Amino acid sequence: FPSHDRMFQKKLIVGCLMLHSAFVDADGVLYVTGNNTNGQLGDESTNHKINFRPVSRLMNFGRRIVAVAGSYTHTIALDSTGRVHAWGNNANNQLGNNSTNASTIPIDVSGFGSLVGKTIVAVSCGSVSTIALDSTGRVHAWGDNFLGQLGDSSYATFNSLIPRLGGFATDVEVVYTYRDWE
């Protein structure tokens, strides 16, 4: 764990992800703590944590994390190569890996659906859906679409198992926000 002096000397990326918290240190290592009922800490368990711990699976693959987002029950991370990693609850397909199975370890979802071959520059998520912005300004979304949160001009009662194209964004300034409902 980095020393307090070192943490304050370099820029950190932080996130309050509802029932768990995360930060990325200056070296791109993602640390998490808190509720882990659905495996949203990515540590191969469902045990809650009271101290920040690195997500070792991402470190093992040499991934430098540049952004993190999450909901009550799932976490999304973006690495420096533009790849998206997801873990935690997947009951509404919010992980985007063509499954409804939860995962206690990060899954690289960049090989699924509309994310294939894309460089992602930003990620965010709601309670049961996830969105990503690619380097061309295209928005990709997956998960629950009950209230039209996938942005694909539908208002349907279906979930998307894999990322799919939503809208096209121009003159984008990425701002991270979170509400506990969609």
Secondary structure per residue as TSV (DSSP state, phi and psi in degrees):
chain	resnum	aa	ss	phi	psi
A	1	F	-	360.0	133.3
A	2	P	-	-66.3	148.3
A	3	S	-	-69.5	157.4
A	4	H	H	-60.6	-40.2
A	5	D	H	-60.3	-44.6
A	6	R	H	-65.7	-39.3
A	7	M	H	-62.2	-38.5
A	8	F	H	-82.1	-10.1
A	9	Q	H	-85.1	-19.4
A	10	K	S	-127.5	157.2
A	11	K	-	-68.2	136.6
A	12	L	-	-118.5	149.9
A	13	I	E	-104.8	125.3
A	14	V	E	-123.4	156.8
A	15	G	E	-153.9	134.8
A	16	C	E	-98.7	112.5
A	17	L	-	-105.8	42.5
A	18	M	S	75.2	-88.2
A	19	L	S	-98.1	-1.6
A	20	H	E	-140.6	162.5
A	21	S	E	-127.3	158.1
A	22	A	E	-149.9	154.6
A	23	F	E	-148.9	155.1
A	24	V	E	-114.0	126.0
A	25	D	-	-82.2	177.2
A	26	A	T	-62.9	-18.1
A	27	D	T	-93.6	3.1
A	28	G	S	83.6	17.1
A	29	V	-	-90.5	128.5
A	30	L	E	-90.0	128.1
A	31	Y	E	-115.0	141.5
A	32	V	E	-136.9	158.3
A	33	T	E	-159.1	162.6
A	34	G	E	112.9	-150.7
A	35	N	-	-63.9	138.3
A	36	N	-	-137.4	25.1
A	37	T	T	-52.1	-37.6
A	38	N	T	-106.9	13.8
A	39	G	S	80.1	16.3
A	40	Q	T	-69.3	-6.3
A	41	L	T	-87.8	-11.7
A	42	G	-	69.4	27.0
A	43	D	S	-109.0	23.5
A	44	E	S	65.6	23.0
A	45	S	S	-144.9	178.1
A	46	T	-	-122.9	23.8
A	47	N	-	-85.8	133.1
A	48	H	-	-66.5	153.1
A	49	K	E	-125.2	144.4
A	50	I	E	-111.4	-0.2
A	51	N	E	-129.6	146.5
A	52	F	E	-64.1	134.8
A	53	R	E	-135.5	146.0
A	54	P	E	-70.8	149.8
A	55	V	-	-82.6	91.7
A	56	S	H	-63.7	-30.4
A	57	R	H	-60.7	-37.9
A	58	L	H	-69.7	-37.5
A	59	M	H	-66.5	-38.1
A	60	N	H	-60.6	-28.5
A	61	F	T	-98.4	10.7
A	62	G	T	68.4	26.8
A	63	R	-	-83.6	126.5
A	64	R	-	-98.3	117.2
A	65	I	E	-86.2	135.9
A	66	V	E	-117.1	-13.1
A	67	A	E	-156.4	150.9
A	68	V	E	-141.8	143.7
A	69	A	E	-145.6	162.0
A	70	G	E	-170.1	169.2
A	71	S	-	-121.5	-161.1
A	72	Y	S	-57.4	-38.9
A	73	T	S	-129.2	1.0
A	74	H	E	-142.4	159.5
A	75	T	E	-130.7	143.1
A	76	I	E	-126.1	135.2
A	77	A	E	-129.9	145.5
A	78	L	E	-113.3	128.6
A	79	D	E	-98.1	172.0
A	80	S	T	-68.0	-11.2
A	81	T	T	-95.2	2.7
A	82	G	S	85.6	18.8
A	83	R	-	-99.2	147.2
A	84	V	E	-105.9	134.4
A	85	H	E	-121.6	137.1
A	86	A	E	-136.6	147.7
A	87	W	E	-160.7	162.6
A	88	G	E	111.9	-151.1
A	89	N	-	-64.3	145.4
A	90	N	-	-139.1	22.7
A	91	A	T	-59.8	-28.1
A	92	N	T	-111.1	21.1
A	93	N	S	67.4	22.2
A	94	Q	T	-70.6	-10.6
A	95	L	T	-82.7	-25.2
A	96	G	-	78.2	24.6
A	97	N	S	-109.8	27.5
A	98	N	S	60.2	37.7
A	99	S	-	-152.0	165.2
A	100	T	-	-114.6	10.2
A	101	N	-	-81.2	134.4
A	102	A	-	-67.0	159.8
A	103	S	E	-136.6	131.4
A	104	T	E	-93.5	4.0
A	105	I	E	-130.1	152.3
A	106	P	E	-62.0	136.2
A	107	I	E	-114.9	130.5
A	108	D	E	-77.4	108.2
A	109	V	-	-96.7	9.3
A	110	S	T	-68.6	-13.1
A	111	G	T	-95.2	13.1
A	112	F	S	-116.1	141.4
A	113	G	G	53.7	-137.7
A	114	S	G	-72.4	-7.6
A	115	L	G	-78.8	-15.8
A	116	V	T	-56.3	123.9
A	117	G	T	77.6	3.7
A	118	K	-	-98.8	150.3
A	119	T	-	-101.5	116.9
A	120	I	E	-89.8	138.5
A	121	V	E	-115.1	-13.7
A	122	A	E	-156.9	148.3
A	123	V	E	-135.5	152.6
A	124	S	E	-158.8	167.3
A	125	C	E	-155.6	157.8
A	126	G	-	-105.6	-164.4
A	127	S	S	-58.3	-43.6
A	128	V	S	-136.6	23.9
A	129	S	E	-146.7	163.0
A	130	T	E	-137.6	144.6
A	131	I	E	-130.4	154.7
A	132	A	E	-142.2	145.6
A	133	L	E	-111.2	127.5
A	134	D	E	-94.5	173.7
A	135	S	T	-68.5	-12.6
A	136	T	T	-95.6	-1.8
A	137	G	S	94.0	6.2
A	138	R	E	-83.2	140.7
A	139	V	E	-99.4	133.3
A	140	H	E	-117.9	138.8
A	141	A	E	-141.5	150.2
A	142	W	E	-155.2	161.4
A	143	G	E	111.1	-148.0
A	144	D	E	-73.6	136.2
A	145	N	-	-121.7	20.7
A	146	F	T	-55.1	-37.3
A	147	L	T	-111.3	20.3
A	148	G	S	78.6	17.9
A	149	Q	T	-71.3	-5.0
A	150	L	T	-83.5	-11.4
A	151	G	-	67.8	28.1
A	152	D	S	-105.3	24.6
A	153	S	S	67.6	18.4
A	154	S	-	-120.0	155.6
A	155	Y	-	-131.1	72.5
A	156	A	-	-117.9	157.5
A	157	T	S	-94.8	60.6
A	158	F	-	-137.2	161.1
A	159	N	E	-110.8	149.2
A	160	S	E	-99.4	117.6
A	161	L	E	-68.9	-25.8
A	162	I	E	-131.2	159.0
A	163	P	E	-59.4	140.3
A	164	R	E	-137.8	157.0
A	165	L	E	-69.4	134.8
A	166	G	E	-106.2	-121.3
A	167	G	E	-91.2	-175.1
A	168	F	E	-117.7	128.9
A	169	A	-	-105.5	137.9
A	170	T	-	-124.7	151.4
A	171	D	S	48.3	54.7
A	172	V	-	-87.6	133.9
A	173	E	-	-117.0	117.8
A	174	V	-	-78.9	122.0
A	175	V	-	-128.4	127.4
A	176	Y	-	-91.1	127.6
A	177	T	-	-135.6	164.1
A	178	Y	-	-153.4	137.3
A	179	R	-	-126.5	158.1
A	180	D	S	-85.7	7.7
A	181	W	-	-144.5	159.3
A	182	E	-	-105.2	360.0
